[in-house]
Amino acid sequence: MTGNTRPLSGLDPAIAARLKRSVDGLIPAIAQQYDTGEVLMLGWMDDEALHRTLTTGRCTYWSRSRQEYWVKGDTSGHAQHVKSVALDCDADTILVKVDQVGPACHTGTRTCFDSHQLPLGG
């Protein structure tokens, strides 16, 4: 990802100044079901994706593989309607509480964490 491939962001400068980004200019964004607390997925946002999420009420992410923005649900119909957005204490992770329509995972499961439990202990 190069700085020249993405538009300038309309993100509030006060919010932008707080963010701690990766070397690629990205911040992990955790999507959580607003009423149950269920963790749905992890995506990546840059300043513009966060701006779009805050202003449209729909989660917008940056696709690291396709190098483009995508709005969750635009192709699948499985939209994420934003209820709230918060930064963690270090301002290096975003928590987006959403009302998820349908499965959150591209595999068709409710969450991206449904099928790969790791064993604990010994």
C-alpha positions in Angstrom: 0.0 0.0 0.0 1.4 3.3 -0.9 0.3 6.7 0.3 -0.5 7.7 -3.3 -3.2 5.0 -3.9 -5.6 6.3 -1.3 -7.5 9.6 -1.1 -6.9 12.2 1.5 -9.0 11.5 4.6 -11.9 13.6 5.9 -11.2 12.2 9.4 -11.4 14.8 12.1 -7.8 15.9 12.7 -8.2 15.6 16.5 -9.1 11.9 16.1 -6.4 11.4 13.5 -3.8 12.9 15.8 -4.7 10.3 18.5 -4.3 7.2 16.3 -1.3 4.9 16.5 -1.0 3.2 13.1 1.1 0.3 11.9 3.9 1.0 9.5 1.4 0.5 6.7 -0.9 3.2 8.2 -3.5 0.7 9.4 -5.3 0.1 12.7 -7.0 -3.2 13.6 -10.7 -2.9 13.9 -12.7 -5.4 16.0 -16.4 -5.8 15.0 -18.5 -6.8 18.0 -22.3 -7.4 18.1 -23.7 -4.5 20.0 -26.3 -6.3 22.1 -24.7 -9.6 22.9 -21.0 -8.7 23.0 -20.1 -11.5 20.5 -16.8 -10.8 18.7 -17.6 -11.1 15.0 -14.4 -10.3 13.1 -11.2 -8.3 12.8 -10.6 -6.0 9.8 -8.2 -3.2 9.1 -8.9 0.5 8.8 -6.9 3.5 7.8 -8.0 7.1 8.5 -10.3 7.2 5.5 -12.0 3.9 6.3 -12.6 5.1 9.9 -14.0 8.4 8.5 -16.4 6.6 6.2 -17.4 4.3 9.1 -18.1 7.2 11.4 -20.0 9.2 8.8 -22.0 6.5 6.9 -23.0 4.2 9.8 -21.7 1.2 7.8 -18.3 -0.5 8.5 -15.7 0.3 5.9 -12.4 -1.6 5.9 -9.2 -1.5 3.9 -8.5 -4.7 2.1 -4.8 -5.5 2.4 -5.0 -8.1 -0.3 -7.0 -6.1 -2.9 -5.6 -2.7 -1.8 -9.0 -1.1 -1.8 -11.8 0.0 0.5 -14.8 -2.3 1.0 -18.0 -1.8 2.8 -19.1 -4.9 4.8 -22.2 -6.2 3.1 -22.1 -4.4 -0.2 -21.6 -7.6 -2.1 -22.8 -10.2 0.4 -25.8 -8.4 1.9 -24.3 -9.2 5.3 -24.0 -5.5 6.5 -22.7 -4.1 9.7 -24.7 -1.2 10.9 -22.6 0.9 13.3 -23.9 1.5 16.8 -20.7 2.9 18.4 -17.0 3.3 17.7 -14.3 3.5 20.4 -10.5 3.5 20.6 -8.7 1.4 23.1 -6.5 3.0 25.8 -3.5 3.1 23.6 -5.4 4.4 20.5 -4.0 1.5 18.5 -7.1 -0.6 18.1 -10.7 0.3 17.2 -13.8 -1.4 18.6 -16.9 -1.0 16.4 -20.1 -2.2 18.0 -22.5 -3.2 15.2 -25.8 -4.8 14.4 -24.7 -7.6 12.1 -27.0 -8.7 9.3 -26.4 -12.4 8.5 -23.0 -14.1 8.9 -20.0 -11.9 9.6 -17.4 -14.3 8.1 -16.7 -14.7 4.4 -16.9 -18.5 5.0 -20.6 -18.1 6.0 -20.2 -18.6 9.7 -21.7 -16.2 12.2 -18.3 -15.1 13.4 -14.7 -15.5 12.1 -13.9 -17.3 15.3 -16.5 -20.1 15.2 -14.6 -23.0 13.9 -10.9 -22.9 15.0 -10.8 -23.3 18.8 -7.2 -24.1 20.0 -6.6 -26.6 22.8 -5.7 -25.3 26.2 -3.3 -26.9 28.7 -0.5 -29.5 28.6 
